[in-house]
Amino acid sequence: MRKIIIGCIVATAVALAGCSAQQIQTTQTAAQKFQADVTLACNIFEPAIAPWAPLFVGNPAFSAFNIDATAVCAGNALLNLASVSNVVNSSGAAAQAAIALIPGLTPQQVALAQSVVGALAGSLKNAYAAYQSSVSLTTSMR
């Protein structure tokens, strides 16, 4: 579940970075709807589960589920899907925040995973900037 969360955040940014304008708009609209649905679910789920949490303190399955749900809601809140540029710029921070919430990782593993995500986010930002430059150059040559 944790790997899926991180993978979704990173995959969304990577997928949007290489799309045409029409694909970007369609994907962006779908992503914004998905984010709104996740936000709505988090707004309902988190207050509803809070009163029950003390009853399941010793249950590892409940604890893992609660940690995963918190990570999903936190990652969703950090993403800015207003434009591809915003996705590229916010996905790294969202992924790094999600990594910090994964239980069982040592501080060294968290730091390593976050630096890998940071490097990927930097590469993605550079690739997006190069793409925008090439689109601007192609448009100005017409």
Backbone as CSV, one residue per row, in Angstrom:
resi,resn,N_x,N_y,N_z,CA_x,CA_y,CA_z,C_x,C_y,C_z
1,MET,0.827,-1.188,0.000,0.000,0.000,0.000,0.870,1.250,0.000
2,ARG,1.896,1.250,0.832,2.756,2.428,0.923,3.483,2.665,-0.392
3,LYS,3.970,1.587,-0.983,4.687,1.721,-2.250,3.747,2.193,-3.344
4,ILE,2.500,1.755,-3.288,1.510,2.174,-4.276,1.243,3.667,-4.147
5,ILE,1.134,4.158,-2.929,0.891,5.582,-2.697,2.023,6.414,-3.295
6,ILE,3.235,6.051,-2.965,4.392,6.788,-3.470,4.466,6.667,-4.982
7,GLY,4.229,5.470,-5.483,4.265,5.245,-6.926,3.232,6.074,-7.661
8,CYS,2.036,6.189,-7.095,0.982,6.980,-7.735,1.349,8.455,-7.800
9,ILE,1.902,8.956,-6.730,2.287,10.365,-6.698,3.350,10.653,-7.748
10,VAL,4.379,9.818,-7.793,5.463,10.020,-8.752,4.986,9.744,-10.171
11,ALA,4.197,8.687,-10.364,3.727,8.327,-11.705,2.839,9.415,-12.294
12,THR,2.037,10.051,-11.468,1.184,11.130,-11.957,2.027,12.263,-12.526
13,ALA,3.043,12.648,-11.804,3.909,13.729,-12.281,4.648,13.328,-13.550
14,VAL,5.159,12.118,-13.599,5.894,11.655,-14.779,4.960,11.542,-15.976
15,ALA,3.767,11.013,-15.756,2.821,10.834,-16.851,2.388,12.172,-17.435
16,LEU,2.170,13.149,-16.585,1.718,14.445,-17.075,2.822,15.224,-17.774
17,ALA,4.058,14.953,-17.439,5.166,15.722,-18.002,5.378,15.458,-19.486
18,GLY,4.973,14.309,-20.008,5.235,13.980,-21.403,4.006,13.970,-22.286
19,CYS,2.960,14.664,-21.943,1.712,14.603,-22.696,1.531,15.811,-23.609
20,SER,0.686,15.638,-24.647,0.309,16.759,-25.504,-0.666,17.642,-24.733
21,ALA,-0.969,18.810,-25.301,-1.855,19.749,-24.602,-3.226,19.130,-24.346
22,GLN,-3.796,18.431,-25.339,-5.108,17.803,-25.165,-5.050,16.705,-24.103
23,GLN,-4.011,15.886,-24.160,-3.867,14.822,-23.168,-3.677,15.408,-21.778
24,ILE,-2.907,16.483,-21.702,-2.665,17.127,-20.406,-3.978,17.615,-19.814
25,GLN,-4.814,18.278,-20.637,-6.075,18.811,-20.134,-6.985,17.690,-19.650
26,THR,-7.107,16.614,-20.435,-7.952,15.490,-20.044,-7.423,14.831,-18.776
27,THR,-6.127,14.590,-18.745,-5.513,13.954,-17.580,-5.611,14.856,-16.361
28,GLN,-5.395,16.155,-16.576,-5.454,17.106,-15.463,-6.860,17.155,-14.882
29,THR,-7.879,17.162,-15.742,-9.259,17.182,-15.263,-9.567,15.922,-14.457
30,ALA,-9.144,14.774,-14.972,-9.364,13.515,-14.252,-8.610,13.512,-12.924
31,ALA,-7.382,14.016,-12.931,-6.580,14.056,-11.703,-7.209,14.993,-10.677
32,GLN,-7.728,16.133,-11.144,-8.364,17.069,-10.218,-9.632,16.462,-9.614
33,LYS,-10.400,15.733,-10.422,-11.596,15.067,-9.903,-11.202,14.002,-8.884
34,PHE,-10.162,13.234,-9.218,-9.695,12.200,-8.293,-9.229,12.828,-6.982
35,GLN,-8.478,13.933,-7.080,-8.000,14.598,-5.867,-9.176,15.113,-5.036
36,ALA,-10.185,15.671,-5.702,-11.363,16.154,-4.976,-12.081,14.999,-4.277
37,ASP,-12.166,13.852,-4.957,-12.803,12.681,-4.348,-12.010,12.178,-3.141
38,VAL,-10.685,12.161,-3.262,-9.846,11.722,-2.139,-9.980,12.705,-0.975
39,THR,-10.009,13.999,-1.277,-10.183,15.011,-0.231,-11.507,14.810,0.490
40,LEU,-12.566,14.572,-0.276,-13.880,14.332,0.324,-13.848,13.086,1.207
41,ALA,-13.239,12.026,0.703,-13.137,10.790,1.490,-12.344,11.022,2.775
42,CYS,-11.253,11.759,2.674,-10.443,12.054,3.871,-11.224,12.890,4.875
43,ASN,-12.001,13.860,4.370,-12.791,14.716,5.257,-13.874,13.929,5.993
44,ILE,-14.336,12.845,5.379,-15.344,12.007,6.029,-14.673,10.947,6.901
45,PHE,-13.640,10.317,6.354,-13.013,9.174,7.016,-12.284,9.554,8.300
46,GLU,-11.439,10.571,8.231,-10.606,10.896,9.390,-11.426,11.222,10.645
47,PRO,-12.461,12.084,10.561,-13.249,12.335,11.781,-14.073,11.113,12.217
48,ALA,-14.483,10.284,11.248,-15.302,9.120,11.597,-14.486,8.042,12.308
49,ILE,-13.224,7.903,11.943,-12.392,6.837,12.522,-11.796,7.241,13.879
50,ALA,-11.658,8.530,14.119,-10.998,9.012,15.340,-11.606,8.456,16.631
51,PRO,-12.936,8.431,16.787,-13.484,7.906,18.047,-13.217,6.410,18.256
52,TRP,-12.998,5.688,17.180,-12.796,4.238,17.272,-11.333,3.862,17.481
53,ALA,-10.441,4.760,17.206,-9.005,4.460,17.288,-8.577,3.906,18.652
54,PRO,-9.063,4.447,19.777,-8.626,3.896,21.070,-9.012,2.422,21.271
55,LEU,-10.066,1.981,20.615,-10.493,0.590,20.768,-9.546,-0.390,20.079
56,PHE,-8.808,0.116,19.087,-7.953,-0.757,18.283,-6.469,-0.460,18.467
57,VAL,-6.098,0.084,19.610,-4.716,0.493,19.853,-3.727,-0.651,19.644
58,GLY,-4.020,-1.836,20.087,-3.079,-2.950,19.976,-3.173,-3.725,18.676
59,ASN,-4.060,-3.328,17.776,-4.275,-4.075,16.539,-3.314,-3.583,15.457
60,PRO,-2.333,-4.403,15.052,-1.359,-3.953,14.051,-1.982,-3.684,12.684
61,ALA,-3.019,-4.438,12.326,-3.665,-4.218,11.024,-4.357,-2.855,10.995
62,PHE,-5.044,-2.519,12.086,-5.702,-1.221,12.160,-4.677,-0.095,12.150
63,SER,-3.608,-0.279,12.896,-2.555,0.744,12.938,-1.954,0.964,11.559
64,ALA,-1.662,-0.121,10.846,-1.094,-0.003,9.499,-2.076,0.687,8.559
65,PHE,-3.354,0.308,8.648,-4.373,0.936,7.809,-4.489,2.422,8.114
66,ASN,-4.500,2.768,9.391,-4.619,4.169,9.794,-3.415,4.983,9.318
67,ILE,-2.218,4.404,9.404,-1.012,5.091,8.925,-1.086,5.295,7.417
68,ASP,-1.524,4.259,6.694,-1.646,4.368,5.238,-2.676,5.426,4.846
69,ALA,-3.819,5.414,5.529,-4.863,6.391,5.225,-4.378,7.813,5.509
70,THR,-3.659,7.990,6.595,-3.100,9.302,6.926,-2.102,9.742,5.864
71,ALA,-1.285,8.807,5.381,-0.308,9.133,4.335,-1.002,9.536,3.039
72,VAL,-2.064,8.832,2.689,-2.818,9.176,1.475,-3.396,10.579,1.604
73,CYS,-4.015,10.864,2.723,-4.627,12.184,2.921,-3.570,13.288,2.946
74,ALA,-2.439,13.025,3.587,-1.366,14.026,3.640,-0.767,14.256,2.258
75,GLY,-0.514,13.195,1.514,0.025,13.335,0.160,-0.943,14.044,-0.759
76,ASN,-2.213,13.727,-0.632,-3.239,14.363,-1.452,-3.317,15.861,-1.164
77,ALA,-3.197,16.228,0.098,-3.277,17.639,0.478,-2.099,18.442,-0.063
78,LEU,-0.945,17.807,-0.235,0.243,18.522,-0.713,0.257,18.734,-2.221
79,LEU,-0.463,17.895,-2.964,-0.431,18.014,-4.424,-1.221,19.224,-4.892
80,ASN,-0.658,19.936,-5.848,-1.328,21.070,-6.469,-1.523,20.716,-7.935
81,LEU,-2.754,20.409,-8.323,-3.036,19.935,-9.676,-3.567,21.027,-10.593
82,ALA,-3.350,22.287,-10.253,-3.866,23.374,-11.076,-3.238,23.399,-12.464
83,SER,-2.005,22.952,-12.587,-1.338,22.899,-13.888,-0.255,21.833,-13.831
84,VAL,0.252,21.465,-14.995,1.329,20.481,-15.042,2.532,21.006,-14.272
85,SER,2.807,22.281,-14.403,3.926,22.883,-13.686,3.759,22.704,-12.179
86,ASN,2.557,22.933,-11.685,2.305,22.766,-10.255,2.443,21.309,-9.821
87,VAL,1.990,20.377,-10.683,2.132,18.952,-10.357,3.609,18.595,-10.260
88,VAL,4.376,19.056,-11.245,5.810,18.769,-11.257,6.468,19.347,-10.007
89,ASN,6.075,20.550,-9.634,6.702,21.209,-8.487,6.226,20.674,-7.137
90,SER,5.004,20.142,-7.051,4.488,19.687,-5.753,4.603,18.181,-5.540
91,SER,4.816,17.418,-6.604,4.824,15.957,-6.445,6.022,15.466,-5.635
92,GLY,7.172,16.103,-5.790,8.354,15.689,-5.026,8.142,15.861,-3.533
93,ALA,7.610,17.010,-3.144,7.355,17.266,-1.720,6.308,16.298,-1.171
94,ALA,5.287,16.008,-1.976,4.252,15.072,-1.532,4.828,13.672,-1.344
95,ALA,5.658,13.245,-2.280,6.272,11.915,-2.177,7.225,11.847,-0.984
96,GLN,7.998,12.911,-0.773,8.920,12.923,0.364,8.161,12.887,1.691
97,ALA,7.044,13.591,1.765,6.234,13.565,2.987,5.649,12.175,3.210
98,ALA,5.218,11.520,2.127,4.659,10.171,2.253,5.725,9.184,2.717
99,ILE,6.933,9.339,2.228,8.030,8.446,2.634,8.290,8.574,4.133
100,ALA,8.231,9.792,4.634,8.493,10.014,6.060,7.454,9.324,6.945
101,LEU,6.274,9.042,6.397,5.206,8.423,7.185,5.222,6.895,7.143
102,ILE,6.117,6.308,6.362,6.156,4.849,6.246,6.787,4.265,7.508
103,PRO,6.028,3.437,8.227,6.595,2.850,9.447,7.593,1.745,9.101
104,GLY,8.527,1.534,9.983,9.480,0.451,9.793,10.744,0.850,9.063
105,LEU,10.793,2.058,8.534,12.013,2.516,7.869,12.919,3.184,8.893
106,THR,14.194,2.919,8.774,15.156,3.592,9.644,15.329,5.030,9.156
107,PRO,15.844,5.908,9.996,16.084,7.280,9.542,17.000,7.340,8.314
108,GLN,17.949,6.423,8.229,18.845,6.397,7.067,18.082,5.995,5.807
109,GLN,17.172,5.024,5.921,16.375,4.611,4.770,15.444,5.730,4.319
110,VAL,14.851,6.423,5.275,13.981,7.552,4.941,14.782,8.625,4.216
111,ALA,15.951,8.958,4.743,16.795,9.984,4.115,17.211,9.568,2.711
112,LEU,17.581,8.308,2.531,17.983,7.824,1.214,16.815,7.882,0.234
113,ALA,15.654,7.393,0.652,14.485,7.408,-0.229,14.079,8.839,-0.570
114,GLN,14.123,9.728,0.412,13.760,11.118,0.154,14.759,11.788,-0.781
115,SER,16.045,11.448,-0.669,17.018,12.059,-1.582,16.857,11.512,-2.995
116,VAL,16.477,10.240,-3.127,16.211,9.692,-4.463,15.002,10.395,-5.078
117,VAL,13.954,10.572,-4.288,12.768,11.276,-4.782,13.117,12.725,-5.116
118,GLY,13.943,13.352,-4.293,14.378,14.722,-4.580,15.140,14.812,-5.884
119,ALA,16.022,13.849,-6.133,16.766,13.830,-7.397,15.822,13.608,-8.571
120,LEU,14.858,12.698,-8.410,13.876,12.456,-9.463,13.038,13.703,-9.713
121,ALA,12.626,14.367,-8.640,11.826,15.584,-8.781,12.631,16.671,-9.494
122,GLY,13.907,16.802,-9.152,14.762,17.777,-9.835,14.912,17.453,-11.308
123,SER,15.098,16.184,-11.627,15.199,15.770,-13.031,13.900,16.036,-13.769
124,LEU,12.790,15.770,-13.107,11.487,16.008,-13.713,11.272,17.496,-13.973
125,LYS,11.674,18.338,-13.025,11.559,19.786,-13.220,12.417,20.243,-14.398
126,ASN,13.638,19.714,-14.488,14.516,20.071,-15.609,13.941,19.599,-16.935
127,ALA,13.402,18.382,-16.965,12.810,17.851,-18.195,11.599,18.683,-18.603
128,TYR,10.789,19.072,-17.637,9.617,19.891,-17.945,10.036,21.270,-18.454
129,ALA,11.064,21.851,-17.855,11.568,23.153,-18.323,12.098,23.036,-19.750
130,ALA,12.817,21.954,-20.050,13.321,21.744,-21.409,12.171,21.555,-22.383
131,TYR,11.146,20.822,-21.970,9.967,20.621,-22.813,9.289,21.956,-23.094
132,GLN,9.106,22.764,-22.056,8.455,24.062,-22.249,9.280,24.953,-23.168
133,SER,10.597,24.913,-23.035,11.468,25.704,-23.907,11.333,25.255,-25.349
134,SER,11.283,23.943,-25.577,11.166,23.445,-26.948,9.806,23.776,-27.534
135,VAL,8.752,23.731,-26.723,7.420,24.092,-27.213,7.380,25.577,-27.536
136,SER,7.963,26.404,-26.681,8.001,27.851,-26.926,8.794,28.160,-28.182
137,LEU,9.915,27.474,-28.365,10.754,27.685,-29.535,10.027,27.256,-30.800
138,THR,9.369,26.113,-30.769,8.627,25.619,-31.927,7.482,26.555,-32.262
139,THR,6.784,27.046,-31.263,5.661,27.951,-31.474,6.136,29.276,-32.059
140,SER,7.259,29.784,-31.598,7.751,31.074,-32.083,8.317,30.975,-33.495
141,MET,8.685,29.774,-33.943,9.244,29.598,-35.282,8.152,29.521,-36.344
142,ARG,6.915,29.341,-35.956,5.818,29.209,-36.931,5.409,30.511,-37.492
